[in-house]
Amino acid sequence: MAAWQIIAKIHNDFSDKFGIPRQSGLVPELQSLIVFEEPYRNREALRGIEEYSHLWLLWQFSEVQREGWSPTVRPPRLGGNRRMGVFATRSPFRPNPIGLSSVKLLGVEETAQGLALRVAGADLMDGTPIVDIKPYLAYTDAHPEAVGGFADAFVDYRLSVTCDEDLLKKIPTEKRESLLAVLEQDPRPSYQHDPKRVYALDFGGFTVHFRVEDTTLIVLEIQ
């Protein structure tokens, strides 16, 4: 039984894990609402938070169910074939299913669901439980000289996206930029390279069907 308390849940356009950015901050266009649970729905608990530009989110891998743990995992970015130590990765399959994400704070809002924080750049699925929120401090938390291991090889990786204008018009205007940015990140598992395979991404109540040829993602249908 987890010893922590769920203080909030995040709400956004990702109803499924497929397509969620692999790390926070990769798609700054994405906005989410962090809605507090009782008894944490208290404005006093947020006093001073708007003085910060960014926050750390500690959250629960609620969709990951596994008994026990393994000292090594297969990072998807390495094709799912090469093993790395679990503590040298951000795999969800950990001794304690806790994630850490940095997000940009856009503001504090009163919503129909209660007191909420609007943030940008999250890498979480809709409904993910938040167990803590802490200020991001640039003078201690940012390390420009840091080395990112195998992840550094993928920093600049992007796909070009081709989408017919009439298809894109099916998506609400305010969500189009976010969707295209998500697709640029290549939602596919890294070990899948079949140019004929069609994938389906659920985003904001729509299903986007696409395939990938070399470094170009082609949107086939939006339903």
Z-matrix of the N, CA and C atoms (Angstrom, degrees):
N
C 1 1.460
C 2 1.520 1 109.56
N 3 1.337 2 116.90 1 129.84
C 4 1.450 3 120.62 2 -178.28
C 5 1.525 4 110.56 3 -66.50
N 6 1.329 5 115.61 4 141.23
C 7 1.453 6 120.81 5 -179.57
C 8 1.524 7 111.91 6 -87.82
N 9 1.347 8 117.59 7 -14.01
C 10 1.458 9 119.98 8 -176.88
C 11 1.520 10 111.59 9 -86.77
N 12 1.334 11 115.71 10 164.52
C 13 1.454 12 122.75 11 177.18
C 14 1.525 13 109.44 12 -106.44
N 15 1.316 14 116.53 13 142.41
C 16 1.460 15 120.82 14 174.34
C 17 1.525 16 107.21 15 -81.47
N 18 1.329 17 117.38 16 115.51
C 19 1.462 18 120.70 17 -176.86
C 20 1.527 19 112.24 18 -95.27
N 21 1.337 20 117.52 19 -20.88
C 22 1.458 21 120.58 20 -176.97
C 23 1.522 22 109.01 21 -163.39
N 24 1.328 23 115.55 22 170.74
C 25 1.458 24 121.61 23 172.01
C 26 1.523 25 108.29 24 -133.90
N 27 1.328 26 114.95 25 147.37
C 28 1.455 27 119.59 26 -178.32
C 29 1.519 28 110.00 27 -96.51
N 30 1.327 29 116.02 28 145.52
C 31 1.465 30 121.19 29 179.92
C 32 1.525 31 109.23 30 -130.09
N 33 1.334 32 115.07 31 129.74
C 34 1.460 33 120.43 32 -179.29
C 35 1.520 34 110.12 33 -158.75
N 36 1.338 35 117.45 34 -159.87
C 37 1.467 36 122.25 35 -172.69
C 38 1.519 37 114.33 36 -91.39
N 39 1.335 38 118.07 37 3.21
C 40 1.468 39 120.32 38 -176.65
C 41 1.527 40 111.19 39 -101.84
N 42 1.323 41 115.95 40 100.17
C 43 1.466 42 120.73 41 178.07
C 44 1.529 43 111.53 42 -85.52
N 45 1.336 44 116.36 43 -7.97
C 46 1.455 45 122.12 44 -178.13
C 47 1.520 46 108.77 45 -139.40
N 48 1.336 47 116.70 46 156.79
C 49 1.466 48 120.26 47 -178.28
C 50 1.520 49 112.55 48 -68.32
N 51 1.330 50 117.40 49 -28.73
C 52 1.465 51 120.78 50 -176.80
C 53 1.521 52 110.41 51 -64.12
N 54 1.327 53 116.46 52 124.54
C 55 1.456 54 121.20 53 177.33
C 56 1.509 55 114.84 54 99.82
N 57 1.328 56 117.67 55 -13.18
C 58 1.458 57 119.31 56 178.40
C 59 1.529 58 108.97 57 -64.57
N 60 1.336 59 119.12 58 134.26
C 61 1.474 60 120.21 59 178.13
C 62 1.521 61 111.42 60 -51.39
N 63 1.325 62 115.91 61 142.55
C 64 1.462 63 120.47 62 -175.05
C 65 1.526 64 112.64 63 -69.73
N 66 1.322 65 116.78 64 -22.37
C 67 1.463 66 121.16 65 177.45
C 68 1.523 67 108.55 66 -143.39
N 69 1.318 68 116.24 67 156.58
C 70 1.459 69 119.12 68 175.90
C 71 1.525 70 110.05 69 -68.68
N 72 1.327 71 115.66 70 150.31
C 73 1.447 72 121.66 71 177.41
C 74 1.510 73 115.16 72 85.95
N 75 1.337 74 118.58 73 -11.63
C 76 1.455 75 120.79 74 -179.16
C 77 1.528 76 111.79 75 -69.51
N 78 1.340 77 116.35 76 -30.95
C 79 1.468 78 120.85 77 179.34
C 80 1.530 79 107.52 78 -125.50
N 81 1.334 80 117.08 79 82.88
C 82 1.472 81 120.06 80 -176.95
C 83 1.518 82 113.39 81 -65.74
N 84 1.353 83 117.14 82 -15.10
C 85 1.466 84 119.60 83 179.32
C 86 1.526 85 112.73 84 -70.79
N 87 1.337 86 117.11 85 -20.49
C 88 1.463 87 121.24 86 -176.58
C 89 1.526 88 110.98 87 -73.37
N 90 1.327 89 115.98 88 127.90
C 91 1.461 90 120.47 89 175.88
C 92 1.528 91 110.55 90 -111.19
N 93 1.320 92 115.22 91 146.69
C 94 1.468 93 121.76 92 177.81
C 95 1.518 94 109.00 93 -139.01
N 96 1.326 95 115.62 94 158.64
C 97 1.461 96 122.05 95 172.55
C 98 1.519 97 108.93 96 -112.20
N 99 1.315 98 116.51 97 129.26
C 100 1.461 99 121.96 98 173.59
C 101 1.515 100 106.78 99 -101.08
N 102 1.333 101 116.93 100 109.29
C 103 1.462 102 122.39 101 -175.28
C 104 1.524 103 109.28 102 -102.62
N 105 1.308 104 116.40 103 125.30
C 106 1.457 105 120.79 104 -174.55
C 107 1.517 106 112.11 105 -78.82
N 108 1.331 107 114.17 106 147.25
C 109 1.459 108 122.71 107 174.79
C 110 1.530 109 109.12 108 -91.64
N 111 1.314 110 115.48 109 157.83
C 112 1.467 111 119.12 110 170.16
C 113 1.523 112 108.85 111 -72.50
N 114 1.335 113 119.77 112 141.23
C 115 1.473 114 129.01 113 5.13
C 116 1.522 115 113.77 114 -93.25
N 117 1.342 116 117.56 115 18.63
C 118 1.469 117 120.64 116 -174.75
C 119 1.521 118 112.07 117 -90.29
N 120 1.322 119 116.56 118 1.58
C 121 1.460 120 122.26 119 178.03
C 122 1.527 121 108.68 120 -81.33
N 123 1.313 122 113.87 121 64.80
C 124 1.469 123 121.11 122 -170.90
C 125 1.524 124 108.49 123 -132.10
N 126 1.318 125 116.92 124 117.82
C 127 1.456 126 120.82 125 -176.88
C 128 1.525 127 111.85 126 -60.56
N 129 1.333 128 117.26 127 -30.35
C 130 1.466 129 119.49 128 179.16
C 131 1.532 130 111.47 129 -61.57
N 132 1.333 131 115.92 130 -31.33
C 133 1.466 132 119.50 131 -179.87
C 134 1.525 133 111.87 132 -69.42
N 135 1.344 134 117.20 133 -14.89
C 136 1.457 135 122.21 134 -179.51
C 137 1.522 136 112.34 135 -106.55
N 138 1.308 137 116.88 136 6.79
C 139 1.464 138 119.56 137 -177.83
C 140 1.531 139 110.23 138 -58.79
N 141 1.323 140 116.70 139 122.82
C 142 1.457 141 122.14 140 179.13
C 143 1.513 142 114.95 141 91.33
N 144 1.338 143 118.27 142 -6.70
C 145 1.469 144 119.15 143 -173.80
C 146 1.528 145 112.03 144 -68.28
N 147 1.330 146 117.10 145 -27.79
C 148 1.462 147 119.67 146 -178.37
C 149 1.529 148 112.79 147 -74.16
N 150 1.319 149 116.54 148 -3.58
C 151 1.460 150 120.34 149 174.15
C 152 1.532 151 111.47 150 -78.66
N 153 1.333 152 116.28 151 -10.46
C 154 1.460 153 121.17 152 -179.90
C 155 1.521 154 109.82 153 -103.74
N 156 1.330 155 116.63 154 145.90
C 157 1.464 156 120.79 155 178.55
C 158 1.525 157 112.07 156 -89.23
N 159 1.349 158 116.77 157 -27.71
C 160 1.461 159 121.24 158 -175.97
C 161 1.531 160 110.38 159 -135.92
N 162 1.316 161 114.79 160 156.77
C 163 1.462 162 121.42 161 -178.81
C 164 1.524 163 109.88 162 -133.51
N 165 1.330 164 114.88 163 155.80
C 166 1.461 165 122.28 164 167.24
C 167 1.528 166 107.95 165 -97.41
N 168 1.312 167 116.92 166 134.10
C 169 1.465 168 122.41 167 172.84
C 170 1.517 169 108.78 168 -110.91
N 171 1.317 170 117.05 169 128.61
C 172 1.456 171 122.08 170 169.84
C 173 1.527 172 106.28 171 -105.45
N 174 1.316 173 116.78 172 127.58
C 175 1.446 174 119.51 173 -171.29
C 176 1.519 175 111.69 174 -142.80
N 177 1.307 176 114.26 175 165.89
C 178 1.461 177 121.47 176 -174.04
C 179 1.525 178 110.49 177 -101.76
N 180 1.344 179 116.30 178 131.29
C 181 1.459 180 120.80 179 173.04
C 182 1.529 181 108.09 180 -73.41
N 183 1.324 182 115.59 181 79.08
C 184 1.466 183 120.26 182 -172.11
C 185 1.518 184 113.10 183 -71.55
N 186 1.338 185 118.32 184 -20.93
C 187 1.461 186 121.78 185 -178.15
C 188 1.524 187 112.72 186 -93.03
N 189 1.322 188 117.07 187 -1.30
C 190 1.466 189 120.91 188 -178.25
C 191 1.524 190 109.19 189 -101.63
N 192 1.309 191 115.50 190 118.11
C 193 1.459 192 120.75 191 178.96
C 194 1.523 193 108.76 192 -122.80
N 195 1.310 194 117.28 193 114.75
C 196 1.461 195 120.61 194 179.54
C 197 1.528 196 108.76 195 -152.86
N 198 1.314 197 115.79 196 134.05
C 199 1.460 198 119.96 197 175.63
C 200 1.520 199 109.51 198 -87.87
N 201 1.317 200 115.96 199 134.25
C 202 1.444 201 120.33 200 -178.89
C 203 1.521 202 110.88 201 75.66
N 204 1.326 203 116.10 202 -168.07
C 205 1.457 204 120.07 203 179.52
C 206 1.512 205 109.06 204 -152.91
N 207 1.318 206 116.01 205 163.03
C 208 1.454 207 122.03 206 179.01
C 209 1.525 208 108.66 207 -120.53
N 210 1.336 209 118.80 208 139.77
C 211 1.461 210 120.45 209 179.64
C 212 1.521 211 113.31 210 -70.37
N 213 1.349 212 117.21 211 -15.79
C 214 1.462 213 120.48 212 177.66
C 215 1.520 214 109.98 213 -128.24
N 216 1.342 215 114.86 214 153.43
C 217 1.471 216 121.68 215 179.03
C 218 1.523 217 107.95 216 -137.40
N 219 1.341 218 116.09 217 168.58
C 220 1.462 219 121.88 218 178.30
C 221 1.529 220 108.62 219 -109.75
N 222 1.322 221 119.02 220 97.23
C 223 1.468 222 120.47 221 179.79
C 224 1.523 223 111.43 222 -60.65
N 225 1.337 224 118.26 223 130.72
C 226 1.473 225 120.57 224 -179.83
C 227 1.522 226 112.80 225 -58.05
N 228 1.325 227 117.79 226 -34.52
C 229 1.462 228 120.63 227 -178.00
C 230 1.532 229 112.30 228 -66.43
N 231 1.324 230 116.91 229 -17.63
C 232 1.466 231 120.46 230 177.24
C 233 1.514 232 111.44 231 -98.17
N 234 1.340 233 115.79 232 18.09
C 235 1.456 234 120.88 233 175.43
C 236 1.510 235 114.69 234 85.10
N 237 1.333 236 117.31 235 2.21
C 238 1.456 237 120.26 236 179.33
C 239 1.507 238 114.73 237 75.11
N 240 1.333 239 117.54 238 10.46
C 241 1.462 240 120.99 239 -177.81
C 242 1.527 241 112.95 240 -111.35
N 243 1.306 242 117.38 241 -29.67
C 244 1.457 243 121.68 242 -176.39
C 245 1.523 244 110.23 243 -94.64
N 246 1.322 245 116.37 244 132.76
C 247 1.456 246 120.58 245 -179.53
C 248 1.525 247 111.20 246 -93.61
N 249 1.342 248 114.39 247 142.42
C 250 1.455 249 122.47 248 175.44
C 251 1.526 250 107.95 249 -132.54
N 252 1.312 251 116.61 250 158.20
C 253 1.457 252 120.24 251 176.33
C 254 1.522 253 110.91 252 -64.22
N 255 1.311 254 117.39 253 138.62
C 256 1.460 255 121.17 254 -175.46
C 257 1.523 256 112.06 255 -57.01
N 258 1.350 257 116.90 256 -33.61
C 259 1.459 258 119.56 257 -178.66
C 260 1.526 259 111.99 258 -82.74
N 261 1.328 260 116.87 259 -1.79
C 262 1.458 261 121.61 260 174.11
C 263 1.526 262 110.96 261 -101.77
N 264 1.334 263 116.78 262 11.78
C 265 1.460 264 122.33 263 -178.98
C 266 1.527 265 109.47 264 -136.96
N 267 1.322 266 114.61 265 175.73
C 268 1.467 267 120.89 266 174.23
C 269 1.527 268 110.15 267 -111.78
N 270 1.298 269 116.06 268 27.85
C 271 1.463 270 121.66 269 178.90
C 272 1.531 271 110.63 270 -56.84
N 273 1.349 272 117.29 271 143.58
C 274 1.466 273 119.91 272 175.63
C 275 1.523 274 113.42 273 -73.19
N 276 1.327 275 116.95 274 -13.86
C 277 1.467 276 120.62 275 -177.43
C 278 1.529 277 109.27 276 -88.64
N 279 1.342 278 114.80 277 83.29
C 280 1.456 279 122.77 278 -172.18
C 281 1.527 280 109.55 279 -125.33
N 282 1.343 281 117.29 280 165.15
C 283 1.463 282 118.80 281 176.22
C 284 1.527 283 112.47 282 -57.06
N 285 1.339 284 116.58 283 -38.82
C 286 1.460 285 121.97 284 173.41
C 287 1.532 286 107.80 285 -121.43
N 288 1.333 287 118.02 286 123.90
C 289 1.468 288 120.97 287 -173.12
C 290 1.528 289 112.70 288 -77.84
N 291 1.338 290 116.80 289 67.02
C 292 1.459 291 121.87 290 -177.41
C 293 1.521 292 109.63 291 -118.96
N 294 1.335 293 116.67 292 132.11
C 295 1.447 294 122.50 293 176.78
C 296 1.514 295 111.09 294 -108.22
N 297 1.332 296 115.90 295 160.53
C 298 1.459 297 122.74 296 -179.64
C 299 1.525 298 108.10 297 -134.10
N 300 1.326 299 117.08 298 126.51
C 301 1.464 300 121.24 299 -178.86
C 302 1.516 301 110.24 300 -138.23
N 303 1.327 302 116.32 301 142.30
C 304 1.461 303 120.71 302 172.19
C 305 1.526 304 108.22 303 -102.27
N 306 1.316 305 116.92 304 135.32
C 307 1.464 306 122.15 305 -178.24
C 308 1.519 307 109.61 306 -135.39
N 309 1.317 308 115.65 307 158.03
C 310 1.460 309 120.91 308 175.09
C 311 1.515 310 109.42 309 -88.90
N 312 1.328 311 117.28 310 131.73
C 313 1.466 312 121.57 311 178.80
C 314 1.525 313 109.02 312 -86.35
N 315 1.329 314 115.96 313 121.51
C 316 1.456 315 121.11 314 178.43
C 317 1.520 316 112.40 315 -96.95
N 318 1.340 317 117.34 316 -22.68
C 319 1.453 318 119.14 317 177.81
C 320 1.515 319 113.28 318 158.11
N 321 1.334 320 114.82 319 171.32
C 322 1.464 321 123.52 320 175.86
C 323 1.519 322 107.44 321 -103.68
N 324 1.332 323 116.99 322 133.55
C 325 1.460 324 121.22 323 -175.83
C 326 1.522 325 111.33 324 -132.46
N 327 1.326 326 114.65 325 150.45
C 328 1.466 327 121.62 326 167.36
C 329 1.520 328 106.26 327 -97.64
N 330 1.310 329 117.70 328 120.56
C 331 1.456 330 121.66 329 -178.73
C 332 1.529 331 109.46 330 -120.20
N 333 1.323 332 115.42 331 173.99
C 334 1.464 333 120.02 332 177.34
C 335 1.517 334 110.67 333 -63.67
N 336 1.341 335 116.42 334 -23.40
C 337 1.462 336 121.87 335 179.15
C 338 1.527 337 112.23 336 -89.00
N 339 1.335 338 116.94 337 -6.27
C 340 1.461 339 120.57 338 -178.97
C 341 1.516 340 112.02 339 117.12
N 342 1.311 341 116.44 340 -170.36
C 343 1.456 342 122.92 341 -178.74
C 344 1.525 343 110.13 342 -62.52
N 345 1.336 344 116.27 343 136.13
C 346 1.463 345 119.89 344 -174.23
C 347 1.521 346 110.87 345 -147.39
N 348 1.331 347 114.84 346 158.09
C 349 1.458 348 123.06 347 170.86
C 350 1.518 349 108.19 348 -109.49
N 351 1.329 350 116.50 349 130.78
C 352 1.459 351 119.84 350 173.09
C 353 1.525 352 107.48 351 -94.77
N 354 1.336 353 115.59 352 125.47
C 355 1.462 354 120.87 353 -176.41
C 356 1.520 355 109.92 354 -130.34
N 357 1.330 356 115.93 355 162.91
C 358 1.461 357 121.87 356 178.72
C 359 1.517 358 109.63 357 -127.25
N 360 1.348 359 115.24 358 145.59
C 361 1.454 360 120.84 359 174.08
C 362 1.512 361 116.26 360 88.52
N 363 1.326 362 118.68 361 15.19
C 364 1.467 363 120.65 362 -179.00
C 365 1.526 364 111.05 363 -73.20
N 366 1.324 365 115.90 364 154.35
C 367 1.471 366 122.93 365 178.57
C 368 1.524 367 109.90 366 -120.48
N 369 1.319 368 116.94 367 43.68
C 370 1.463 369 122.67 368 -174.92
C 371 1.519 370 110.77 369 -120.82
N 372 1.326 371 115.71 370 152.51
C 373 1.449 372 122.44 371 176.01
C 374 1.521 373 110.58 372 -81.24
N 375 1.307 374 116.59 373 151.86
C 376 1.462 375 121.77 374 176.47
C 377 1.529 376 110.66 375 -54.25
N 378 1.322 377 116.24 376 130.68
C 379 1.461 378 121.27 377 179.02
C 380 1.510 379 115.34 378 90.69
N 381 1.340 380 118.14 379 -1.25
C 382 1.463 381 120.40 380 -179.15
C 383 1.527 382 110.84 381 -61.67
N 384 1.341 383 117.98 382 131.72
C 385 1.464 384 120.82 383 179.26
C 386 1.536 385 111.69 384 -73.67
N 387 1.315 386 116.18 385 134.00
C 388 1.462 387 123.24 386 175.12
C 389 1.524 388 107.86 387 -100.08
N 390 1.329 389 116.93 388 130.05
C 391 1.467 390 119.73 389 -178.50
C 392 1.527 391 112.76 390 -106.75
N 393 1.336 392 118.00 391 -14.76
C 394 1.460 393 119.96 392 174.04
C 395 1.521 394 109.91 393 -166.98
N 396 1.324 395 115.33 394 156.35
C 397 1.461 396 123.48 395 177.70
C 398 1.517 397 107.53 396 -134.84
N 399 1.327 398 115.96 397 130.42
C 400 1.462 399 120.51 398 -179.44
C 401 1.529 400 109.31 399 -134.66
N 402 1.335 401 117.69 400 149.61
C 403 1.472 402 119.55 401 176.57
C 404 1.522 403 111.41 402 -66.38
N 405 1.315 404 115.11 403 143.54
C 406 1.466 405 122.30 404 172.57
C 407 1.525 406 107.34 405 -89.70
N 408 1.327 407 117.06 406 125.02
C 409 1.456 408 122.28 407 -178.13
C 410 1.531 409 108.92 408 -112.44
N 411 1.322 410 115.80 409 110.70
C 412 1.460 411 120.30 410 -173.96
C 413 1.523 412 112.24 411 -61.00
N 414 1.323 413 117.85 412 -34.37
C 415 1.463 414 118.81 413 -174.79
C 416 1.523 415 113.00 414 -74.18
N 417 1.323 416 117.97 415 -15.94
C 418 1.466 417 119.95 416 175.91
C 419 1.522 418 112.64 417 -118.11
N 420 1.326 419 117.50 418 -31.43
C 421 1.463 420 120.55 419 -173.75
C 422 1.525 421 113.62 420 -88.11
N 423 1.333 422 117.67 421 -22.51
C 424 1.458 423 120.82 422 -178.03
C 425 1.523 424 110.07 423 -95.90
N 426 1.330 425 116.06 424 129.47
C 427 1.468 426 121.85 425 -179.60
C 428 1.524 427 108.56 426 -131.96
N 429 1.329 428 118.84 427 87.70
C 430 1.472 429 121.53 428 -176.84
C 431 1.526 430 113.52 429 -58.25
N 432 1.342 431 116.63 430 -24.73
C 433 1.463 432 119.99 431 -177.79
C 434 1.529 433 112.83 432 -86.22
N 435 1.325 434 116.87 433 -0.72
C 436 1.465 435 120.82 434 -174.95
C 437 1.528 436 111.87 435 -63.56
N 438 1.336 437 115.96 436 145.48
C 439 1.463 438 123.26 437 176.57
C 440 1.524 439 108.54 438 -103.66
N 441 1.333 440 117.15 439 133.50
C 442 1.456 441 121.31 440 -172.21
C 443 1.511 442 116.53 441 -103.05
N 444 1.338 443 118.23 442 21.65
C 445 1.457 444 120.00 443 176.89
C 446 1.516 445 112.26 444 56.98
N 447 1.338 446 116.85 445 -145.73
C 448 1.464 447 120.59 446 -177.16
C 449 1.527 448 112.17 447 -63.72
N 450 1.344 449 117.43 448 -22.12
C 451 1.462 450 120.19 449 -178.19
C 452 1.524 451 112.32 450 -67.20
N 453 1.346 452 117.68 451 -24.21
C 454 1.465 453 120.38 452 -179.46
C 455 1.522 454 112.32 453 -61.85
N 456 1.325 455 116.70 454 -25.90
C 457 1.465 456 120.21 455 -177.93
C 458 1.527 457 112.26 456 -69.05
N 459 1.333 458 117.54 457 -14.43
C 460 1.465 459 120.86 458 -174.57
C 461 1.526 460 112.75 459 -114.51
N 462 1.332 461 117.15 460 9.32
C 463 1.463 462 120.71 461 -175.88
C 464 1.519 463 111.81 462 -56.90
N 465 1.330 464 117.61 463 -43.75
C 466 1.467 465 121.54 464 -174.92
C 467 1.529 466 112.83 465 -98.55
N 468 1.324 467 117.72 466 10.81
C 469 1.465 468 120.44 467 -177.02
C 470 1.527 469 110.63 468 -71.26
N 471 1.318 470 116.66 469 125.20
C 472 1.462 471 123.21 470 176.89
C 473 1.528 472 108.98 471 -146.68
N 474 1.326 473 115.36 472 151.87
C 475 1.460 474 121.16 473 168.62
C 476 1.523 475 108.40 474 -102.07
N 477 1.331 476 116.64 475 151.63
C 478 1.460 477 119.51 476 167.40
C 479 1.525 478 106.77 477 -86.72
N 480 1.321 479 116.84 478 141.41
C 481 1.465 480 121.63 479 -174.87
C 482 1.519 481 110.04 480 -113.23
N 483 1.343 482 115.45 481 129.13
C 484 1.460 483 122.05 482 175.73
C 485 1.525 484 108.43 483 -112.92
N 486 1.330 485 115.43 484 120.70
C 487 1.474 486 120.18 485 -179.42
C 488 1.515 487 109.01 486 -142.55
N 489 1.321 488 116.32 487 124.25
C 490 1.458 489 121.24 488 177.22
C 491 1.534 490 110.04 489 -57.20
N 492 1.331 491 115.51 490 137.36
C 493 1.470 492 120.24 491 -176.31
C 494 1.524 493 112.02 492 -58.65
N 495 1.334 494 117.87 493 -37.70
C 496 1.466 495 120.62 494 179.70
C 497 1.523 496 111.46 495 -65.99
N 498 1.332 497 116.74 496 -34.67
C 499 1.463 498 119.76 497 175.56
C 500 1.518 499 110.79 498 -66.65
N 501 1.326 500 115.88 499 -46.37
C 502 1.456 501 119.98 500 -176.97
C 503 1.526 502 111.82 501 -62.38
N 504 1.323 503 117.01 502 -29.06
C 505 1.469 504 120.61 503 -179.88
C 506 1.520 505 112.44 504 -66.14
N 507 1.334 506 117.54 505 -15.20
C 508 1.465 507 119.96 506 176.32
C 509 1.522 508 111.32 507 -69.40
N 510 1.319 509 116.91 508 -24.20
C 511 1.467 510 122.66 509 -179.59
C 512 1.519 511 109.01 510 -86.34
N 513 1.338 512 119.26 511 134.13
C 514 1.467 513 120.33 512 176.14
C 515 1.532 514 111.45 513 -52.52
N 516 1.299 515 116.55 514 142.15
C 517 1.464 516 122.10 515 -174.29
C 518 1.519 517 112.45 516 -51.10
N 519 1.337 518 116.89 517 -42.82
C 520 1.463 519 120.37 518 -174.42
C 521 1.532 520 113.04 519 -72.15
N 522 1.356 521 117.33 520 -9.97
C 523 1.463 522 120.65 521 -179.21
C 524 1.531 523 113.38 522 -106.21
N 525 1.326 524 117.86 523 -8.56
C 526 1.467 525 120.57 524 -173.45
C 527 1.521 526 112.31 525 -64.89
N 528 1.321 527 116.87 526 -46.71
C 529 1.467 528 120.05 527 -178.26
C 530 1.522 529 111.03 528 -61.00
N 531 1.334 530 116.46 529 -40.78
C 532 1.464 531 120.84 530 179.26
C 533 1.520 532 111.24 531 -64.45
N 534 1.328 533 116.63 532 -44.27
C 535 1.466 534 120.19 533 -179.82
C 536 1.526 535 110.82 534 -61.10
N 537 1.314 536 117.57 535 -47.67
C 538 1.467 537 120.59 536 -178.99
C 539 1.523 538 110.89 537 -61.91
N 540 1.336 539 116.93 538 -37.81
C 541 1.463 540 120.28 539 178.69
C 542 1.522 541 111.21 540 -66.86
N 543 1.323 542 117.52 541 -36.91
C 544 1.462 543 121.43 542 176.74
C 545 1.524 544 110.15 543 -64.29
N 546 1.317 545 117.15 544 -44.52
C 547 1.465 546 121.38 545 -179.71
C 548 1.529 547 111.32 546 -64.44
N 549 1.318 548 117.73 547 -35.94
C 550 1.466 549 121.44 548 177.99
C 551 1.525 550 111.80 549 -60.01
N 552 1.328 551 116.71 550 -27.92
C 553 1.465 552 121.09 551 -178.57
C 554 1.526 553 112.91 552 -75.98
N 555 1.335 554 117.38 553 -6.59
C 556 1.465 555 122.80 554 179.12
C 557 1.533 556 111.77 555 66.29
N 558 1.344 557 116.89 556 86.46
C 559 1.470 558 120.26 557 -177.06
C 560 1.524 559 114.36 558 -68.61
N 561 1.313 560 118.80 559 -13.84
C 562 1.468 561 121.44 560 -174.90
C 563 1.524 562 112.20 561 -63.76
N 564 1.336 563 117.69 562 150.69
C 565 1.466 564 120.01 563 165.83
C 566 1.523 565 109.15 564 -58.58
N 567 1.309 566 117.63 565 140.17
C 568 1.466 567 120.82 566 -172.75
C 569 1.522 568 113.91 567 -64.46
N 570 1.334 569 117.84 568 -18.35
C 571 1.454 570 120.18 569 -178.03
C 572 1.527 571 112.49 570 -90.22
N 573 1.324 572 118.36 571 0.66
C 574 1.460 573 121.06 572 -179.27
C 575 1.528 574 109.74 573 -105.20
N 576 1.348 575 116.19 574 122.26
C 577 1.460 576 120.69 575 -176.13
C 578 1.524 577 112.51 576 -134.38
N 579 1.325 578 118.55 577 17.26
C 580 1.457 579 121.96 578 -178.98
C 581 1.534 580 109.45 579 -72.82
N 582 1.338 581 119.31 580 113.77
C 583 1.472 582 120.90 581 -176.82
C 584 1.528 583 113.70 582 -68.03
N 585 1.327 584 116.82 583 -13.56
C 586 1.461 585 119.78 584 179.87
C 587 1.533 586 112.52 585 -94.10
N 588 1.317 587 116.44 586 -11.84
C 589 1.461 588 119.63 587 -177.22
C 590 1.524 589 110.33 588 -72.24
N 591 1.332 590 116.15 589 133.56
C 592 1.461 591 121.98 590 179.53
C 593 1.528 592 108.90 591 -103.23
N 594 1.318 593 115.04 592 130.25
C 595 1.467 594 121.93 593 -179.37
C 596 1.526 595 108.98 594 -109.82
N 597 1.330 596 115.56 595 157.22
C 598 1.463 597 121.06 596 178.77
C 599 1.520 598 108.84 597 -127.69
N 600 1.325 599 115.80 598 123.13
C 601 1.461 600 122.56 599 -179.95
C 602 1.521 601 109.10 600 -114.38
N 603 1.333 602 117.22 601 123.69
C 604 1.467 603 121.94 602 175.60
C 605 1.522 604 108.83 603 -89.00
N 606 1.333 605 115.60 604 123.83
C 607 1.460 606 120.50 605 -177.06
C 608 1.523 607 109.85 606 -147.97
N 609 1.313 608 116.40 607 117.39
C 610 1.460 609 121.59 608 174.68
C 611 1.508 610 114.92 609 58.94
N 612 1.324 611 117.42 610 33.76
C 613 1.454 612 120.55 611 179.72
C 614 1.516 613 114.00 612 88.19
N 615 1.323 614 118.23 613 1.95
C 616 1.459 615 123.19 614 178.11
C 617 1.526 616 109.49 615 -116.34
N 618 1.322 617 116.19 616 155.57
C 619 1.455 618 121.60 617 172.92
C 620 1.520 619 108.21 618 -113.85
N 621 1.324 620 115.83 619 121.80
C 622 1.457 621 122.21 620 -177.18
C 623 1.525 622 108.26 621 -105.85
N 624 1.335 623 117.04 622 119.21
C 625 1.461 624 122.62 623 178.35
C 626 1.529 625 108.74 624 -98.16
N 627 1.325 626 116.08 625 133.33
C 628 1.462 627 119.21 626 -177.54
C 629 1.529 628 110.62 627 -152.13
N 630 1.302 629 114.97 628 164.53
C 631 1.458 630 122.47 629 170.13
C 632 1.526 631 107.80 630 -137.04
N 633 1.335 632 116.53 631 166.72
C 634 1.464 633 120.90 632 -176.40
C 635 1.516 634 110.01 633 -128.19
N 636 1.328 635 115.87 634 126.72
C 637 1.463 636 122.40 635 173.67
C 638 1.522 637 107.88 636 -114.62
N 639 1.316 638 116.38 637 115.96
C 640 1.466 639 121.79 638 -177.34
C 641 1.529 640 109.32 639 54.80
N 642 1.330 641 117.88 640 -111.87
C 643 1.469 642 120.47 641 -178.63
C 644 1.527 643 111.92 642 -111.07
N 645 1.325 644 116.82 643 21.75
C 646 1.468 645 121.29 644 179.79
C 647 1.519 646 110.76 645 -119.08
N 648 1.323 647 116.31 646 125.15
C 649 1.465 648 121.95 647 175.35
C 650 1.514 649 107.84 648 -96.52
N 651 1.334 650 115.39 649 127.66
C 652 1.468 651 121.82 650 -176.78
C 653 1.525 652 109.00 651 -112.44
N 654 1.320 653 116.94 652 117.26
C 655 1.459 654 121.31 653 177.03
C 656 1.522 655 108.38 654 -79.14
N 657 1.326 656 116.12 655 125.04
C 658 1.460 657 121.72 656 -175.82
C 659 1.525 658 112.53 657 -98.61
N 660 1.320 659 116.51 658 -37.26
C 661 1.470 660 120.97 659 -176.87
C 662 1.518 661 109.39 660 -159.68
N 663 1.313 662 115.21 661 149.64
C 664 1.462 663 121.84 662 173.35
C 665 1.514 664 106.83 663 -130.35
N 666 1.325 665 116.33 664 121.46
C 667 1.467 666 121.32 665 -177.02
C 668 1.506 667 110.34 666 -119.15
